[in-house]
């Protein structure tokens, strides 16, 4: 804000004082820079400012837009400095005319458009042709969405020299709604047109379209983000490189009208790769098996997220090392055909698999896609031994209530059993997990499903409730249900508030299709009657009349009623896609129930035209031990690492696309008050006393965090360790200095996720061997606690370990390590022999420096910036924070670092580094393969405390541009972890 204020004053001064005298203007600018440098204390920043002075050498470059000799005759009519708007009005310059001028003066052109049509191309084609003939570079991203693009237009563009076209082939949905025409110039005078115009004549000339022209001189930060995003889209698996020879038939097929039925068995015999979120699932499956020993794996993922594709990729990996007889079970023949085609495409084998249904009988029996009905009728015991199939997939496994499904689980003994479902709720209400070692192996998160348009966006409103829940008895983590029902049933003032809020947030009552979740049968009946009296046709479904579910659901879908009020029945097992409003009319019992209730309304529904889900959650004052208000908000806003308190006070950001969270002031106050009391030191001591009162014993650490329904990290937010909390709860005296020291160290240890380091720490603590001062794993543990060289530190590393072995904290550390081991969901990769730092794992800066040998027992290495060169190992080490805030970083450290693709990382050097400097030459040395280590985190802070870095791997130089700073593209030796790819695409 202050920078913009100064900019406006300087601009006005230049206009009024110097009358376009360029020499005086340059002198004025240089004087400002000199004065600014005098005011700066940091020597590096001062030097950087003075290097920006305008010299005779860079003056011509600064004043030039293009090197083209005929520039003046083709100069853009609009400013190259100030942004402008095109509206399609007759008084405006036609967009296509200005684009032609921009094309002429550009060095590289990037188009991003949903539709490409000949009518739009013809208006600018001759200029594009001239541009590419003079070796200009043209890139185009487009889609086949709705079949609007024309193959002839895409072919025409793809044949231009120096032109690359990439296409997204999803004809039924698209996440690409942006339209952008971007022009890069070697002089730095870059421009971009962002708005509503696709490449069609109507959009370019005839339509009432709005497009904004942005310039690098006016909005450099925005232009940087535009180039960054385009680069990410370009390298995304969503877009495939197009040429008429290789992909012409595929493009024609994708552009076929949407109402034509597609051949679901047609396969694609080119190399398919999983999306990053699918890669994450595959990695979790591998971890479940190799780390945790679970080979019966349940995947929960929304319809459309590619569950079958995940199964096929997982089977392909399994098949590379094992005999691989496959049995794929589903309940419908069309699912079997589509699934077999998916496996054929992933395996690149058109002959893979045989259908086994009433109509089709197999010949080889090696890779069967079998219907449940055929499985039930076949004499399985006679046909197959229990271990005949190595890999079994059960699709839509929530149908497993059928006896035939049970036979699959009880008779066969495959090496791997994989269950696929969009919902964990079985049709008979029993727990589906019993067939899968009582655990869910992996789940595609809500945020991913919404971002990929597989679920509708939500708008969550926290409404101030009139009910006072502090009056209700709260024991064992539950409200007294009878007292709760009495408080809510018959409360007409509260019911009227609910009506008023429905009218406020869903004013178009004719489109409402709502579900209200109540506390009891009496409460559900009361709400139903009150809504009927208020003009909202409603019905009530409880256990008493659950047999009416199907007919009542149809009434809601057909618009005969607008609300169903329920207790328990609609939490699970029933799917009504049309639901667009959910009323949470009681304090939610558990997060599981909340997620199920939310899921009732997030389903896509093309029939009703539903575009979003509205959630009205009534938030009342409650017992300080009830923290589900907080947990629900944490779940909905999990993409952001900010503490919930910050989100409440500053607003919710980083939500899935199209989603929002709003809270009324009083509701916000209740939740903030609950945060302050729930997980602070005093709150944790109170909850420890509650547990002991109920169970007559202290809990294990795992029991305690489950009792509180918190994450392990939350346990260490206060000033006490788990040991200290137990001591304080029974009034045992704590050593306050020791407690504070240990709790901070244990908090830092909470980030540990390296299996090899966990196992080594356990080994160190459980034997009595002498630990030398150079033991890398022990040294990393030491520097987790002793981040500074204090006077009170142990005399040796062995003394530190002995102190831990003999202290009450030994047991606490081992419990912490066991909890962390059980949550590991990836496979670590060795970086170098004898190096304790493993790729994919998380480490603090102190742990990294210790693991690399820069910090020793006797000396802590101080690192002021995120770069380090270890000369004796010839290693460059980068510690990178992707999302930098101005409060945490100076102007000289606001680098632009981001993931480009799963193997490419863009990194910006320090401002002092040039191409010709010793450091710059080392970075660009192509012989130094794998000599650069990357440690990356999203934010500097995680929930208010310093965040660890993820070791994403070793990189080698690929290409660079610029100087002071250098912009370098690095090629990684292994895939970048999916969570880092995800957080770098949140721009």
Protein Blocks (a to p, Z undefined) as FASTA:
>chain_A
ZZmmmmmmmmmmmmmmnnopaklmmmmmmmmmmmmmmmpmblklmmmmmmmpccfklmmm
mmpmbfcfklmmmgcfbdfkbgcddehiakbccfklmmmmmmmmpmbdcdddfbdcfklm
mmmmmmmmmmmmnopacdddddfehhlacfklmmmmmmpghiacdddfbfkbcfbfbdcd
ddddfklpacddddjbdcdfklmmmpccddddddfklmmmlmmmmmmmmmmmmmpmkbcc
ddfklmmmmmmmmmpcfkbccdfkbccdbdcdddfklmmmmmmmmmmmmmnopabdcddd
dehilmmmmmmmmmmmmmmmgccddcdddfbfklmmmmmmmmmmmnopakgocdddfkbc
cfkomaccddfklmmmpcfklmpcfklpmbdcdehkllmmpmklmmmmmmpccfbdcddd
fbfbdfklpafklmnoopafbdcdfklmmmnopaccddddddddfbdfklpcceehiacf
klmmmmmgoplklmmmmmmmmmmmmmblmlgccddddfbfklmmmmmmmmmmnopacddd
dfklmmmmmmmmmmmmnopambdcdehjlmgopacfklcbdcdfbdcfbfklmmmmmmmm
mpccfknopabdcdddddddddfklcklmmmmmmmmmmpcbdfklmmmnopehiaehiac
dddfklmmmmmmmmmmmmmmklmmmmmmmmmmmnopacdfklmmmmnopafklmmmmmbd
fklmmmmmnopacdfklmmmmmmmmmmmmmpccfklmmmmmmmmmmccdcdfklmklmmm
mmmmmmcccfkbcfbfklmmmmmmmpmklmmmmmmmmmmmmmpcbdcddfbghiabdghi
acdfklmmmmnomacfklccddfbfcdcdfklopacddddfbacfklpcfklmccdddfb
lmbccddddfklcfkbmklmmmmmmklghiaccdddfbfbeghiacddddebjcddfbde
dehiaddddddfbdcdfklmmmmmmZZ
